[in-house]
């Protein structure tokens, strides 16, 4: 029966069977109940730190050879409930296979006992490094195993770095692409005391470890630069994530929103690369994004994906800093409130817990700026200067930062995804009952420590947005059974004071 299920998932017309998302929602979080006692500031979860390598199996492809045009490296952490999706994606790759111009290399980690555990393809555990070869078997992975590891922590960034270094040695190329494949929650690194399962990127259910945002940059700092870094994971196309890797990748491909469980259509874009092996990194990233759009249009699932230029991120941070300063100076409260409430936000918590995304604190920055522009009521030199800055920022994002951006369908709240314009950022939630301190208490490390926050001073702007309260806003009577915090909030609101909720 399970083999039948896997075969069904291989057929595009019946892909609606598999409805998971690569970035599992934080549905078990209850932000309103978090206290300081919930936070555990321990450094790392249990990690082995030792790689128990087996001797590589003899294979002609692992010998020293001339560099090909492209080497595509896919780091698949299937040690979680995405195991079946990993098998699907590798089988997709095998419909294309490596050839004289391109190498396709995979590290695939598996375990037993996790949610969604399956026994397909031999039910092996540990890690296998594969050199992908073309076959006609949609149910079985037949590519040669170049290396096996019995015990592996797929949540250790050093493991990913080792895979990249290993791939470059054995499968040299003129251009490299690395895909980090797993669950994803953007820049959000959750403190251990608040952590549930499947949180972070490359989450290993067996070790409890995962790759943190700053560690994504460390992967490539240690392993060397790649032409394309792609996230086959949810919510990763964020300014905070991109800035950590801007010096180690030319192009970053990722989704602002959640990614359906089948992930990237590897057969489509690798097939295109096989026909166009001399494609530049920008052209190849465009092929990935366009194939993603085509695939999810065919199967009828909502999705977004974009490719951005890492070389433009420093200038992007500069534009954002100027925008933030101008917004604070003009202080057009009505426009700010409209932008906060109507900006396209992304599905961090899951439709079951946050159906209208009022708790989500990831939003599209270009859409936020656009809403500010069209809703401004203040006039004068400073207001005109802000409007000019907004136009420059929007133009910079669409014309210089973003290479290609696609959207398909509506989000979980029924909102069209057309306003997803390529890159998102931390914005305060609509739900004003969740204070900044309470929200940020779930972070493992300070937001201010991200390279992006340092370059753009964005955390100062977020704090400013938290403190905005419209004078026209009505104070909601908390009722006779209100908590002390609710009573105090109501009292301060009635007094007309501006506070940090």
Phi, psi and omega in degrees: 000317181294327177294321178298318179299316180297319180295323178299318182292343179282347184260119187303324184293341182243021183293345181294348177302319186261107192248010181290171177235140181296341176245090184298138182293156179274055191292343181269358179283138171234092187298330183288341183259001183286135175233172180299331181289346180282348190268133176237112186268034176293156187291286183236155170288172182304126176223146185290316180077353180236135178256118181268079187287140164271157177294132180304140177286143179300133179201133185298333182287341181270357176285165179294122183225167178292150181294134174272183181288315183223143163239120179258118183250125182238115181262101186257111174266096178264018181272059183187195185281010177258015183306314183295325178294324177297318177298317178302311185294322178294319176297325174299315180300324182288345173288345179252299178076159176288160176211198184292345183250334184227143171254137172239117185235138184230139160249126185234119178255137179224162179211182175236150172095356180278169173301134179077016180299135179231161183247026181285162173056041176090352177052036179287163178230172183091217182226143174232135172258125188240142168259112191285123176241152182291137171214178181243017182257110183280350186251348186225137176277120184246357181298147182296140176272115182271329181208143177233146176228127185287313180240125186215142174255099181284354176266002178268122182299333180295330178293316178296319179298319179296321178299317180295313180299316179300316181296320181293326179290312187272337183226066184295151180207165176286330181222145183234143172233133175244129174250123172262116193244122175169199169290158177209142176227041178062219181277357188289107173257112190273134177300145188303322181293341180253004191274133170250191184281157175062040179245129182110189174248145185055061182274126181255109182294335183284318182263342184077009183261159175206163181275121180278167185302310181295331180288338176300317176296325180295328178306309184278336175296322180278324187266345181102158187294151172236160179283321179229130169248120182240139177252107171270071186197161185284149161065018189269349182274074184236151179303320183295320179288311184301322183293332178291337185244006189300334181270357188236004177212144177279322184227140179240125179248132180187176183246135172289326184258180177295154179250128177304157190300333180285348173068213182288148173275083188299323181296326183288307186280331175289326175297321178294320179295323180298326178278340182228061187295341181268012180299142174288169179299319179294318180295318180295319178298324176296321177298319179298312183295317181292323178293325177299314178298314181298316183298311184284340170291318180296314185274354175074038178242144178286142182192157173222153176201145178216159173237132182233157179271119180295330182294345182262359186290325179296316177293324177300315178298323177297315178297319180295320179299316178295320177299313182298317179296320181292321178300316180294324182291316180286320176055050176278089191299319182297317179294321179297315181297318178297316181297318179298320185279330188253353181299144177292119180250168188240155197279078180285315191266340183102145184298330180292330183260327184224067188299327181259007178058036179280344179262340180302138179239027169246127180217155179287122187287325179293319178294320177301314180295321179297318178296323175300313185300312187280350182246008180290137178246339181285153180233175180114178184298314183293322178295318178295323178296320178297316179300320179295318179298319180298316179298319178295316180298312181298317180295321180297316180298312186284328186259333185241314182287310185270123177279313183208142182214133179227151175223145178226121172076203183246161177279184184295341178268002180087007180273131177303140182274007183301333180275009171275106193249014168125337180204137182245175186202165177292123174225144180302146178292160176293322182294106186284349180286347180263107184288161178299315181298318181294317179296311185287351176290344178274351180287141177287321179231164181294136176301325183298344182275349176293146179301322179296316180298322179292321184285326187252350186057033186294329180297325176298321179292319177300318178298318176301315181295324177299324187276353179289131172219121182292136178294340180273353183291131180279142179277126183273122178294121185285346179090170186292339183256022183291152175283170180299319180298320180293320178295317181294320179298317180296319181296316180293320178299315180296330179283351177078021181273154175259117183230169171271111187292000000 
